[in-house]
Amino acid sequence: MSTLLSGTGPSWLLTLGSAHAETGSSGHEAAFHDTGQQGQKKSSTQPHVPEGAETAVNTGKEEDLVVKASRNNRMYVSSGGDLGALGYKKGLDVPFNIRSYNASLILNQQSQTLGDVLLNDPTVRTTTGYGNYAQLFQIRGFTLYGDDIAIDGLYGVTPRQLVSPQLYDSVQVLNGASAFLNGAAPGGSAIGGNVNLVSKRATITDITRVTGDYTSSSQGGGAVDISRRFGKDRAYGFRFNAAGMDGETPIHGERRADIALGGAFDWHNDDTRINMNMNYQKQQVFGGRSAIIVSSLASGMPAPLPPSPSQNWGQRWAYTDLSYLFGTMGIEHDFGKHLTVYGKFGAQSGNEMGNYATTTLTDSHTGNGRVGAMATAYNVMNEATQAGVRAHVNTGFIKHEINAGGSAIWEESDAAYAMSLVGMSGNIYQPTQFTPNETYARGSMSDPGRVSWNKLYSLFLSDTMTFWHDRISLTGGFRYQDILSNSYAYGSGQMQTHYDSSAFSPVIGLVVHPVKHAALYFNRIQGLSAGSVVGSSYVNAGQVFAPYESTQYEVGAKYDIGRFSAGVAFYQTSMPYGIVEAYGNTGQLLYTQNGKQKNRGMELTFNGEILRGLRFNGGLTLIDAKQVRAGNENNNGKTVIGIPNYTINGNLEYDVPFIKGLTLVGRVISTGKQQFNNANSAHLSAWSRFDLGARYTFLVRGKALTTRFEVDNVGNQRYWASVYQSNLIMGDPETYKFSVTADF
């Protein structure tokens, strides 16, 4: 399937030219053109005519317009996406599990953050960073940092903490390690999966779309989306997006504001394609509710009872202000039909300011804890580039696709902070307010100094061989990765550590098509992250370890007929990590990379049209994550903290047949038991959440309007959503959403 139907403008300007496109599945197979005299076929029933709408009851055209406008709002989840070194691929043709969530889903759900979009994925769970409001993601039981989310296939360009999804045509989720496909992630995560954001660009049909939306308790905002193609053969394209929202959230005393602006330009002829985009994003949180840190005193106790979902134990003075200017540029040129060269470049300049109040829980029975205060200033300047060649050649009966190229990332971070040395007494059930006293400072908050400089570069080569009438494909390749990282002291700028090491990351993948619409696959691929430089408190101080290499094995099956697809995957990933060991009988400590975590699991996913007018997206995952070699031998064989034993997601859309333009929507999110500590002496209970809503598309003076209403967390269920490492995160309260979109 494909996401080409997303963001294509008013669908009454489209005639969908295939059975797949008619069901809202395969945009690649849709024939897009101006309808002109389309829609003249008579209908056997009279359509509902909204007041003020132009009538065409004698031709049935109005009913056709409503139906086609409704189709443009459908939830599309496609199989396939950008696989880095291998380029854009259909999901059925590759030995990896990749899905794409399109722009209409983002619009219909009024998503304000990337985490809102990924609520739809049964293999992903969203959590929160240490002390701040940054979103982190868990895929296959491993953390994906915001630093390691890609845009248009490039790391280092994405805003670090919170992402405004309104600027993107699709959000792609790749399950599994990807060191060969994308290179080592600069933040050291992406071991269990990767997220890639595809920027909006000019569509074949023009778009002029205005949206107004409201979210409880008093958030109001809107968006504008304009797309135009012009010039000879409409070779030039321009896309502009602006979105924003401001107001109080359902969490007491919390206010959020965000602005996102994006402009994209592209040009193409028969052989060359050029695109570029420039974006600005600003996200602010005032008086926010952060995660709770679980201290060693509380970790041996049961998990605390969750308070009211709208309870806010944060401080009114706490805030975060995140501003980013970023963009990408890409060019491709075909030298005939067998050879393509390409290059990409991206950059980001980010400025983060914040003052954070973090509660450390010391008694899980009473909810007592200590509340610390820390102000931070953080500036980042990143650049990323990738270039390569893709060649198609035949040797006898074997077809080859050869990919070769390289990538590089440069990152510089400047930072300073001030903090209080003594925490104030607090309670998560009966929070109190205080004035912060941040007397301990490092660096200048008004002029932060350099604290880190990183450079990652890599070279890759692969060959995908296809034979037996394209029924079998075998991919083999490798990436050579070098990681250089320097850290500097706050304030003085003196170098503290220097890391420079490299590794080879091989890949092998096999796809077999026993029948046309099905595939069996296997892959062995690795994840890669920087090793450690041992600190001064250990007997092996100064030792530089090689990069951590995680190894994944995966087998699976896929089925895709365009309007419906399904997949099942079984995987095992072993990840090493650092632990502290006794150095003989000397009483000294040795730092090693001998720790090991092994995650095994199964993923079952479905998406598409089950029956005419009834669409489903979702699935089930089962995870068994074990500490194989832990720092404490008593924990060997115990479940890793914060990884649920199962996750379930189900999204349904139903087009009501007797009311043209009306669609009912529903979603269930369920998460299994999560261990509260490494000793597995306490756990978080399983939880489920239900979301319900509807949207209605109708005509006013011949133009389509779509209204949407949704309630998230129906019944205001109270639950702990996750316990990431030592951070306890509360589930969101019941939230009401309403929006109206007009296409002109």
N, C-alpha and C positions, 0 to 999 in steps of 0.2 A: 504494500500500500504506500501512499505518498501523502505529503502534506501540501501539495500544490493548490488544493482547494482553499486552504486557510488564507484569510486576508485578501481574497480576490475581489473584494468590492461587492456592490449590490448584485445579488445573484440573478435579478431579473434581466441583467445584461448578459447572462451566460446561457448557452445551450449545452447541456452535458451530453456528450456524444457517444456514450457507451453504457452498457448495463452496469458496469462497475461504478462509473461516475454517477449514474442515476441513484445509486444507493449511498453515495457519499463516501466512497472508499478509495478509489484509485484515481487521484488527480492526474497522474501521468497519462491516463487513458481518456481524459476529458478533452473535448474539442471546444475551446473558448472562442466565441466570436459575438459580435453585436447581434442581438436578436432581431432587430428591425421588425419584420413581420411575424416573428415567432409568437407562439401562444395564442393562435387564432382558433384552435380547435374548440368546438363547443363542449360544454360540460353537461352531464346529465342532471346535476344538482346546482341550485343557485348558491353562490358563495355568500358568506357573511360580508356585508358592506358597511364598514365603519362610517360614522357620520363625517361628512366632508370629503370622503374619498371619491375619486373619479370612478365612474361606473362604466362597465363594459359587459353588462350581463348578457347581452346578445351573443357575445363571442366567447365568453368564459375566460377572457384574458385576465381579469382581476384575480380569479382564483389561482390561475397559473402563477401570477406574480407573487401572491402570498406564499404559495408552496415553494417556489424557488428561493424567495427571501428567507424562508424558514430553513431551507436546506443549507444555506450559507452559514447558519448559526450552529450547525451540528457539531457534536463532540467528535473530533477526529484524533485518533491515536494510530500512528502508522508504524510499520516495521521497517527499520532501516535508518540510515543517517550517515554522518561524517565519521569515518573510521581512521582519521589521521593519515598515516603513511599510505593506507590503501585507498584513500579518497572516499567519495560518496558511494554507498552501496545499498542495494536492496537487502532487507533482512533475511530473505529466503536464500540468498546466495553466499552468505558469509558464515564462518564458524563461531560467531559471537552473538550475544543477546543484546539487541539495541532497539529502542523505541523512541518515537518522537511525539510530543504533545503540541498541538498547533495553536495558532493565535486565536481562533474562535473559542477554544476552551478557556484560554486566559481571559478573554473579554467577557464571556458569559459568566464566569465565576468571580468576576471583579477582583482578580488576584492582585495584591499589592506588593507581595514579595515572592521570591523564587520558592520559598517553602510552601506558599499557598498553592502553587502549581503542582509541586511534587507530592501534595496530599493525595493526588490521583494515582500514584504509582504504588503497587503492592509490594515492591521490593525496596522501597526507600522510606526511611523515617527521619524526621527533622528534629534537631535538638538545638541547644544554645551553648555558646562559648563561655569561657571562664570570666565571670564578673561583668560581662557586657551584654549587648542584645544581638550579637552576631549569630547568624544561622549556620549551623553545621549539619551535615547529612550523613546518615548511616546507610551504607549499601553492603549487603552480604556480611553485615556485622563489623565492617571497618569504617572508620571515619573519613569523610571527605570534607576538607576545610574550604572555606570560601575563597582562600587564596588559590585553590587548585581547580576552580571552575573555569572552563575555556569559553572564549567567544570566537566563532568562526574558525575553530580548530587551534587557537593560539592561547597558551597559558600566559598569566601575568597581566592580562588586560582587564579582567573583570573586577568590578568593585569588590573589596575584600569582605565586608561584613553583611550587608544587606543588598539585594539585587532587585531593581524594579523591572518586572517582566514585560511591561507594556511595550518595550522597544524591540521585542524579539518575535520573529515569525514562528519559531518552534523551540522547544526545550527538549534536547535529546539526552536520553539516559542510556549509558553503556554499562551493563553489568559485568563485573570482572576486572582483573588486572589489565593494564594497558601500557606497560613500559615500552614495548615495541611500537605500538600504534601511535602514541602521543608523546613519548619520552617521559623522563622522570618529572613528576609534578614538583614545582618549586617549593611548595609547603611541606612536601614529604608524605602526603596522603595519597588518595586515589588508588589504594590497594584493592579495595573491593568493588570499585566502580568509578565512573567518570560522568560528569554532566557537561554538555556543550550547548551554548546558546547560539542560535542562528539569527543574525540580524535581519530585520525587515528591509526589503528592497522593493523597488517599483514593480507592480504587477502588470499583467497583460491588459487588464481592464482598469480604467480609472477609478479611484476611490475618493470620495469626500464624505467622511464619517465623523459625526459628533456624538459624544456620549456624556451623559450626566449621571452621577451615582451618589448613593448615600449608604453609609454603614453605621450601625449603632455603636456607641450611644449617640454621637453627634458628629460623625465624620462626613464631610461633603467634598465632592471633587468632580472631575471630568476629564475628558480626553478628546483630542483631535487627531485624525489620521487622514492624510492626504497623499495620494499617489498619482503620478502622471507619467506617461510615456509620450515622446515627441520626436521630431526630426524624421529624416528619411528612414523608411521601414521601422519607425518607432524605435530606433536604436538607442536613444538616450532615455534614461529613466531617473526620476526623482521621487523620493519618499520622505515625508515629514511626519513625525509623531511628537505629540506633547501630551503629558498626563500629569495629574497632581491630585492630592487629597490632603485634608487637614481637619483635625478635630479630636474629640475625646473618644477613646476606645471603650469597649465594655468593661475593661479592667479599671477599677476605681482610681481616679487621679492620674491615669496615664493618657498622654496626648501624643499623637504621631502626625508627622507632616512629611510629605515627599513630593518631589518634582523630578520629572524625567523628560528630557528633550533629546530628540534624535533626528539627524538628517542623513540621508543616504543617496548616493549618485552612482549610476552605472552606465556603461556603454558597451555595445558589442557589434561585431560584424560576423562574417562567416567563420573566421579563424580565431578571433581575439575577443576576450571578455575581461572587462575592467570594472571593479567596484570599489567603492570607498564609503565609509560612514564615520561620522563624528557625533559623540553623545555626551550629554551632561546629566549627572544624577546627583540629587541631594536627598538624603534621608535623615530625619530627625526624630528622636524619641525624648520626651520630657516626663520625668516622674515614672519611669518604666519599672516593670516588675522583672527582675533578673532571676537567674537560676540560684538555687540554694546550694552552698558548698557543704558537703557532709564531712564533718571532722572525724578524726579517729575515735573520739569519745562516743559519737553517735553511730558509727558504722557497725558496732557490735550489737546495736539495738534494732528492734523492728523498724520498718519504715514508718514515718509519721503519718497520721491520718491527713488526707488532703483537706485543706480549708475550703471555703466557698470559692467557686471558680473565678469570681470577680475580685477576690481578696488581693490586696496589693501591699506587700511588706517592704516595698521600696521607699526611698526618700523623695520628697517633693523637689529637692534641689538636684537630684540626679538627672543627667541628660547625656545624649550622644548627638553629635553633629558630624555627618559624613558627607563629604563633597568629592566628586570624581569627575574628571574630564578624560575621556578615553575614545579610542577609535581604531579602526582597522582598514587596511587597503589590500586588495588582491588583484592579481593579473594571471590570466591563462592564455596560452597561444598554442594552436594546433599546427604542427608541421606535417601536413597531410593527415590521413586518417589513422596513422599508426603511432604517432609521437606527439605528446603534449608536455610542455614545460609550464611551470607555475611558480609563483612566488607570493608570499604574504608578509605583511608587516603590521604590527600593532603597538600601541603605546598607551600608557595610563599615567596620569598625575593625580594623586589622591591626597586629601587633607582630612584628618580625623581628629576631632576634639571631643573630650568627654569628661564627666565627673561621675564616678560610679559608686554605688552603695551596694556592698555585697554582704549577705548574711551567711555566716558559718554556723550551721546547726550543731549544737552541743548536747541537746537532750531531745530525742525524738518523741518522747512521751509528752512533755510539756510544750514543746515547740520553742524552747529557749535557745538563744544563740548570741553570737557577737557580730556586730555590724561594723565593717570597715569602710573606709572612704579612700578613693584614689582618683586623682585627676591625671589625665594623659593627653599628650599631644603627639601625633604620629603623622608623618608625611612620607609618601612613597612615590618613586619615579621608576617605572618599569618600561622595558622595551622587549619585544619578541619578534622573531622572524622565522620563516620557514620557506624553503625552496626545494624543488625536486623535478624529476622527470618521470613520466609514465609512458611506457612503450608496450605496444601490442605486436607480437611476432608469432609466427607458426613454425614449428619444427615437426614436419611430418603430420601426424594426426593429433599432435598436442598443441594447444593454444597457450601462449604465455602472456601474462601481464606482469611486466617488470617495473617495480617502483624503487627509485633511488633518490636520495636527497639528504637534507640536513636541517637542523633547527638550532636556534640559540635564544637564550633568555638572559637579560640583564636586569637586576633588581637592586635598588638602593633605598634604604629606609633610614629616616631621621626620627628620633623619638626623645621624649623627656617625660618625667612623671613627678608627682608629689603625692604623698600618702600620709595617713594618720598612723602613728605607731601603736596606739591603744584603741582597740575596738570598743564600741558602745554596746550596752546591753540591748537586746532586741528579742522579739517573739513573733513568729510567723502567724500566730492566731490573733494576737493583740498588738499590732505594730505601733511603735511610737516614733516621733520625729525628733531629730537633733540637728545641731549645726556642726558641719565637719571641721576638723582641726588638722589640716594636712601640712605638717611641719617638716617632714622628712622629704627632701627633694633631690632629684638627680637630673641634671641638665636644665636648660632654659625652656620654660613652657612657651615663651614668645618666639624663641629661635632654636628649635630642636636641632641637636647635632646627630651626625651619622652614627648608627648603631649596628648596621649590617650592610654588607655588599655581597651579592651572589651572582654567579655566572654559571649557567648550564648550557652546554652545547652537545650536539649529538649528530651522528651519521647513521643512516639506515639503508638497508637493501633487502628486497624481497622478490620472490617470484611466485605467482599464482598460476599453476598449470591446470588446464581444463581439458578433459578428454571424454571419450565414450558419449558422443553427441551432447556434450555439455552437462552430462549427468554427474560427473565427478570433478571436483576441484580440490587441489592440494596446494596449500600455501606454506612456504618456508622462508625464513628470513631472520635478520638480527638487527639490533641497534646498538651502536657504541655510544655510551653516555659518559660524559665527564661532568663532575659536580665540584665547583669551587665556591667556598663560602668563608667570608671573614666576619668576625664579630668585633665590635669596638665598645669601649667603656662609655657609659653615659657621662656626659659633661666633658670629659677630657678628650674623648675621641681616640684614645690609645687602643691599639689592636690587642685583643684578648685571646682570640683563638683563630687559627687558620686551618681550613679543611680543603683538601684537593685530592680527589680519588675518582676512579673510573670503573666501569663494568660493562660487560656485554650482556644484552638481553635478547635471547633467541625466542622464536615463535614457530609453532607448527600448528596448522589447522587443516581439517579435512571436512568436506561437505559432500554428501551423496544424496542425489535426488532419485529415490526409487520410483516415484511418479511425478507428474508435472508440478503439482501444487504442494509437494511435501519435501522435507529435507531432514536428513540425519547428520549430526555434526559432532566434531571433537576438536578441542584445542588444548594446547599446553602453552602457557604464556606466563610472564613474570611481572611483578610489581617492583618498583625500585625507589628507594629513598636514601638520603644521605646518612652515612654512618655517624658514629659519635667521636668527639674529641674528649678524652677522659679528663675530668677535673682534678684539681690539686689535692683533694681530700682522699684520693685513692693511691694505692701503692704503684699502680701503673699510670700515674699522672702523665698527661701529654700524649698518650698513645692515640693514633689516628686509625680508626677502623674503616674497613672497606664498606661501600654502600650496603644497606640491608636489601637482600633479595628475597622477595616472596614468590612462591611458586604455586600456580593454579593449574588444576586439571578439571576439564569440564566436558560433559557429553550431553547431548540434547536432541530434541526433535522439534520441527516447526511445520505448520500447516497454514497456507495463505491462499485464499481464492479471491483476494481483492476486497470484497465487501466484508469478509470475516477472516480473522487469523487467530491462531493459538500456538502456544509454545510451552515446552517443558524442558528444564535444564537441571542437571545434577552436577555439583561442583565440590571441590575440596581445595582450600587455600591454606598454606602454611606460612606464617609470618614470624620472623625472628624479631626479638626486641632486647633491649639492654636490661641486665639485672646486676645486683650486687652480690658477690660471693665472698666467703671467708678465705683469707690468704693463709692456708695451712693453719698452724697453731700460733701464729704470730700475734693474733689479735688485730691485724690490719685487714683492710677490705680491698677487694679487687673488683673492678668494673669490667664486665664482659658483655658480649652480644649473644650469650648462650640461651636467653629466654626464647620461648617458642609458643605461639598460639596457633591452633588449627581449627578452622571453620569448615564445616560440612553442611550442605543444604540442598534443598530442592525448590525450584521456582516454577510455578504454573501460571501462565498469563493468557488472557483472552481479550480480544477487542473486535468490535464490528457490529454488524446488524444480525441479530438473532432471528427475528421475524421482521416483516415489513413494518417499518415505523418504530421498532423496538431495538435500541442499541445498548451495548454493554461494554464496559471497560473495567478490567480488574484482574484479580487473581489471588493466589495463595503462595506464601513462602514458608518453609520450615528450615530452621537453623539450629545446628548443634555446634556451639563455639566453646572450645575447651582450652584451659591452661595446660599445655603439655609439659613445659618446663618453666615453672614460676620462680620468682625470687624466694618465696616461702615454699619449701617442699611440701608442706601440709596442704597447699592449694593445688597441687598437681592433680589433674583430672577434674577439677571443679570448673563450673561454667563461668565464662568471662562476664564481668559486671556489665549491666546495661544492655545486653543483647537479648531481645525477645526470642522465645522459642518458636513463635509463629507470628506472621502478620497477614492480614486479609484486607483487601480493598475491593469494593464493588460500586461502580457507577452505572446508573440506568437512566436512559432517556426514552420517553414514550410520546410519540406524536398522536394526540387524540384524534381519531379519524372523523368524528362528527363535528369537530370545531377546527376548521382550517387555521393553521398558524399557532395552535396551542400545543406546547410540549411540557410534559411533567418530568421532573428530574429528581433523582434521589441518590444518596451516597452513604455507604457504610464503611467505617474504618475501625478495624479491630486489631489490637496488639496484645500479644501473649505475655506471660510472666517474665519479669526481668530481675536478675539477681541484684540485690542492694549492696553487696560487698563481695570481695574476692573469696572469702571463706564460705560463701553461700549460706550464711546463717540467717539471712533475711532477704525478702524479695518484694518487688512491687507487684501488685495484683494486675491481672489482665484487665483490659478496658476496651470498651466499644463506644463509638460515637456515630450518630446518625445526622445526616443533613438532608433537608427537603426543600424543593422549590419548584418554580414554574416559569416559563417565558411565553410570551404571546407576540406574534408578528402580525401586523396589520398595515393597511395603506391609508395614508392621508395625502390627498391631492396627488395620487399616483406615486408617492414615495413611501418606502418601507420604514416603519418604526418597530422597534423591538423593545418590549418591556420585560424586565426580569425581577423576580423576587425569590429570595433564598433565606433559609434559616439554617445556620451551622450549629452543631451540637444541640439538637432538639432535646428539650427537657433539662438543659443545663447540667449535664452529667459532671460530677467532680471526680478528677482522677489525676494521678501523677503520670505525665506523658512519657517521661524517660528519666533515666539516671545515667547520664553520660559521664564516664569516669567517676568523678566525685561530685558531679553537678546534678541536682535534683530539679526537674523542670515540670511546672504545672501545666495542665491542659487548658486550652482556651475556653472562655465562657460562651454561653449562648449568644449568637451574633446574628443580627438581621441585616440583609443587604437588598438594596433596590437600585435599579438602573434603567435608563432609557437611552437607546441608540437610534439615531436618525441617519439614513444614507441618502445623500442628495445626488 
